[in-house]
Amino acid sequence: LFFDSNPIGRILNRFRKDVHYTDDALPMSLYDFFQCCLMVIGAILVVCAGSPIIFIALIPLVIYFHLLRKYFLQASREIKRLEAVSRSPVFSHLSETLDGLVTIRALNCTRQFQALHKKLLNDNCRAFFSFMAASRWLGYRLDATTVALLAFSTFGAVACKEFKLPIDPNLLAVGIMYVLQLMGLFQWAVRQSVEVDSQMVSVERIVAYTNLIPEPAL
């Protein structure tokens, strides 16, 4: 009953791609996320120590990052599900084609099967391209926000000098250097957090298979 109601492509998708995401990609993404978070926190502390006025800009920045991630996550999670669901028919059609290759050639249906495979592959590529385009959308806005933080930090340093605040120039220089590094770190930290959430879709799909009702004995 299980194999009658579940195509072979859906089963291969679970045990190939979803298991790969769960065993290999998810731990690395989680490790990168924690590492980037610690580096971002350390960089922010150094920047604020060099120029405390920057802390004023960090509060709306963190709120904006949270809202941006929440907005992006709603779309990316569903696109990832679509990409995973549209991958199963590709595996299923490929497996069926290889099993019935002699029949397909005997009935001269090669072109029909090629056209169907191309259609299924295009459906999967559309979902994957949409996910990559959404990631670029997020990356552009994160870079623009970090550039705004860099501009605020630079003008804040000038303001501190004009008002003659007691700030160590060496520490200020190190802080601005860390802001330059934040351009990549901020984006990568947010992106890895989204990637972790998206890859949890594979865990969700595997867990769904563990909750299947077992078949009765013969």
C-alpha positions, 0 to 999 in steps of 0.5 A, spaced: 500 500 500 505 504 501 509 503 495 502 504 491 500 511 494 507 514 494 511 514 487 518 512 487 521 519 486 518 521 492 521 516 496 528 517 493 527 525 494 526 523 502 532 519 502 537 522 498 536 530 498 532 531 504 537 526 508 543 530 505 540 537 507 539 534 514 546 530 515 551 535 511 548 542 510 544 543 516 550 542 521 554 546 517 549 552 516 548 552 524 555 552 525 556 558 520 550 561 523 553 561 531 560 563 528 557 569 525 553 571 530 559 571 535 563 575 530 558 580 529 557 581 537 564 582 538 565 587 532 559 591 535 562 591 541 569 594 539 565 599 534 561 602 540 567 602 544 570 606 539 564 611 538 559 610 543 554 614 538 554 609 534 549 605 539 544 610 537 544 607 530 544 600 532 537 599 535 533 601 529 538 597 525 537 591 529 529 592 529 530 593 521 534 586 520 529 582 524 523 585 520 527 584 514 528 577 516 521 575 518 518 578 511 523 574 507 523 568 511 515 567 510 517 567 502 523 563 502 520 557 507 514 556 502 519 557 496 523 551 499 517 547 500 515 548 493 522 546 490 522 540 494 516 538 492 517 539 485 524 535 485 520 528 487 516 528 480 523 529 476 526 523 480 520 519 479 520 520 472 527 518 471 526 512 475 520 510 471 523 512 464 530 507 466 525 502 468 521 502 461 526 504 456 525 498 452 518 499 451 519 507 450 523 505 444 519 500 441 513 505 441 517 510 439 515 515 445 522 518 446 520 525 444 514 525 449 518 523 455 523 528 453 518 533 453 515 531 459 522 530 463 524 537 460 517 540 463 518 537 470 525 539 470 523 547 468 518 546 474 523 545 479 528 550 476 523 555 477 522 554 484 530 554 485 531 560 481 525 564 485 529 562 492 536 564 489 532 571 487 529 572 493 536 571 497 539 576 492 533 581 494 535 580 501 543 581 500 542 587 497 538 590 502 543 588 508 548 591 504 545 597 503 543 597 511 550 596 512 553 601 508 548 606 512 551 604 518 558 605 515 556 612 513 553 613 520 559 611 524 564 615 519 560 621 521 559 620 528 567 619 529 567 626 526 562 629 530 565 626 536 572 630 534 568 636 533 564 636 540 571 634 543 569 627 546 574 623 550 575 618 545 581 614 543 583 615 536 586 608 535 580 604 538 576 609 533 580 606 527 579 599 529 572 600 530 571 603 523 575 597 520 570 592 524 564 596 521 567 594 514 568 587 516 560 587 518 558 588 511 559 581 509 558 578 516 551 582 517 549 579 511 552 572 512 549 571 519 542 573 517 542 569 511 545 563 514 539 564 520 534 563 514 538 558 511 538 554 517 530 555 517 529 553 510 533 547 511 529 545 517 523 543 511 527 537 510 527 535 517 520 536 517 519 532 511 523 526 514 519 527 520 513 526 517 515 519 514 517 517 521 509 518 523 506 514 517 502 508 520 505 502 518 502 497 514 498 491 517 501 484 517 500 479 511 
